[in-house]
Each structure stands twice: as structure tokens, then as C-alpha cells.
């Protein structure tokens, strides 16, 4: 199974970039992993939140393929423990799923159209994180899940 992480806008802070790069490299040991950065929308001051989400939604749709299993990282999504998340991934891996796409939206979330086509929503916490910070937290959790699946000692119970 291949995993893609779609991101709206580049990662601005160096420490986050370094962390993302570190975990992206580690993940490649376990499965094909790709981060795709969708450029920020320009001139957002002239757009309402809804218009901005719609424009971002169009850009997200351009990155998706038929058969992709789409998971939104969303505050209203299901929460998992690290072990439960690894079981969720394993279930989809053994089902023969080819592509799983996780999407981190922009600062206002997702358009209605993106919500309609998603297969699942995951929340990383009841707390709110910046969409920049979510990237690193999620990528680390994805790496952690892979080490749990492989029975490696990274995760401690």
C-alpha cells in the first residue's frame, strides 16, 4: 500500500521541516510514502472562508485518483490510540488497498465537496493544533504505527 500526505501550503518553520523530513525518510523503510504540497491560495484577503475552502478543495481534487482511500485529518474525526491507529492501517493494508491519502486542510478546514468524497476522518486530539504542527504530529504517528505493525521497539506500552 502507498500512503500519500496532501498538505495545503508549504511548511514554514525549519524545525517542522526537519522533523517532517526525518519521519518521511524513516517511513520509506516500511512503505512507499509521499508528501504532496499544494500551494497556498493567493489573495485570500479578498475571499471568504467558504471561498477559500472551495478553492483549496479544487486543488485537492486535482491530486486524487479513482480508487484512493481518502482520510481527512479533521477535528471532528475519530480518535485513535497509537496501537488502534496501527490496527486501522494494518486492516487496510491486508485488504489489498493500493492508495491511502491523508489530507491536512488549510486553516479553515475542508470544503463540503471534500467532506462528501472522504472515506474517513481522523482527529489527532481533542486539542486544536495549527495545520503546520499537525503535519509533524501525524507523520510521527504514522511512523510509530509502522513500528508497532513490525513489532519494533520504538513504541512502549
C-alpha positions in Angstrom: 0.0 0.0 0.0 1.2 3.5 -0.8 0.5 6.4 1.5 0.3 10.0 0.4 0.0 13.0 2.7 -1.5 16.0 1.0 -0.8 19.4 2.5 -2.1 22.8 1.8 0.8 25.3 1.8 4.5 24.8 2.5 5.8 24.1 5.9 7.1 27.5 7.2 9.3 26.7 10.2 12.7 25.0 9.9 12.2 22.7 12.9 9.0 21.4 11.5 10.6 20.8 8.1 13.4 18.9 9.7 11.1 16.7 11.7 8.9 16.1 8.6 11.9 15.1 6.5 13.2 12.9 9.2 10.0 10.9 9.6 9.3 10.8 5.8 12.8 9.2 5.4 12.1 6.7 8.1 8.7 5.8 6.6 10.2 4.9 3.3 11.8 1.9 5.0 8.3 0.5 5.6 6.2 1.5 2.6 6.0 4.0 -0.3 5.3 7.4 1.3 4.9 10.7 -0.5 4.2 14.2 0.8 2.5 16.5 -1.8 2.4 20.2 -1.1 -0.5 22.1 -2.7 0.5 25.8 -3.0 -1.3 28.3 -0.7 -4.2 30.2 -2.3 -3.1 33.7 -3.3 -5.0 36.9 -2.3 -7.1 35.2 0.4 -7.9 38.6 1.9 -10.4 39.0 -0.9 -12.0 35.6 -0.3 -14.5 34.5 2.4 -13.6 31.3 4.4 -16.1 29.3 2.3 -14.5 30.6 -1.0 -11.0 29.8 0.3 -12.1 26.3 1.3 -13.7 25.8 -2.2 -10.5 26.9 -4.0 -8.4 24.6 -1.8 -10.9 21.8 -2.4 -10.5 22.1 -6.2 -6.7 21.8 -5.8 -7.1 18.8 -3.5 -9.4 17.1 -6.0 -6.8 17.6 -8.7 -4.4 15.4 -6.7 -6.7 12.5 -6.1 -7.1 9.4 -8.3 -10.0 6.9 -8.6 -9.7 4.2 -6.0 -7.9 6.4 -3.5 -9.0 5.8 0.1 -9.3 9.4 1.4 -8.8 10.2 5.1 -9.2 13.8 6.3 -7.3 14.9 9.4 -10.2 16.7 11.0 -11.1 17.9 14.5 -14.5 16.1 14.1 -12.9 12.8 13.2 -12.5 9.6 15.1 -9.7 9.5 17.7 -7.4 6.5 17.9 -4.7 5.4 20.3 -1.4 4.7 18.6 -2.0 1.0 18.8 -5.5 1.4 17.4 -4.3 3.5 14.6 -1.7 0.8 13.7 -4.5 -1.7 13.6 -6.6 0.6 11.4 -3.7 0.8 8.9 -3.0 -2.9 9.1 -6.6 -3.8 8.3 -6.4 -1.6 5.2 -3.0 -3.0 4.2 -4.2 -6.6 4.2 -7.4 -5.7 2.4 -5.4 -5.0 -0.7 -6.0 -1.3 -0.7 -3.5 0.3 -3.1 -3.5 4.0 -2.1 -4.4 5.7 1.1 -4.4 9.5 1.0 -4.3 11.6 4.2 -5.2 15.2 3.8 -4.3 18.2 6.1 -6.5 21.1 5.1 -5.9 24.8 5.3 -6.5 27.0 8.3 -10.3 26.8 7.8 -10.7 23.1 7.2 -12.3 21.5 4.1 -14.9 22.3 1.6 -18.2 20.5 1.6 -17.2 18.7 -1.6 -14.1 17.2 0.1 -16.2 16.1 3.1 -18.6 14.3 0.7 -15.8 12.3 -1.0 -13.8 11.3 2.0 -13.9 7.7 3.3 -12.9 8.5 6.8 -12.0 11.4 9.2 -9.3 11.1 11.9 -8.8 13.5 14.8 -5.3 13.6 16.4 -6.6 15.1 19.6 -9.4 17.0 21.2 -7.0 19.8 21.3 -6.6 22.1 18.3 -3.2 22.2 16.6 -2.0 24.5 13.9 -2.2 22.9 10.4 1.6 23.3 10.3 2.1 21.3 13.6 -0.4 18.6 12.6 1.9 17.6 9.7 4.7 16.6 12.1 2.5 15.0 14.7 0.7 12.9 12.1 3.9 11.9 10.3 5.4 10.8 13.6 2.2 8.8 14.5 2.3 7.1 11.0 5.9 6.1 11.7 5.0 4.9 15.2 2.2 2.8 13.7 4.5 1.2 11.2 7.0 0.2 14.0 4.1 -1.2 16.0 3.0 -3.3 13.0 6.5 -4.6 12.6 6.9 -5.3 16.3 9.9 -2.9 16.6 10.7 -1.3 20.0 10.0 2.4 19.1 6.6 2.3 20.8 6.4 1.5 24.5 3.2 0.3 26.2 
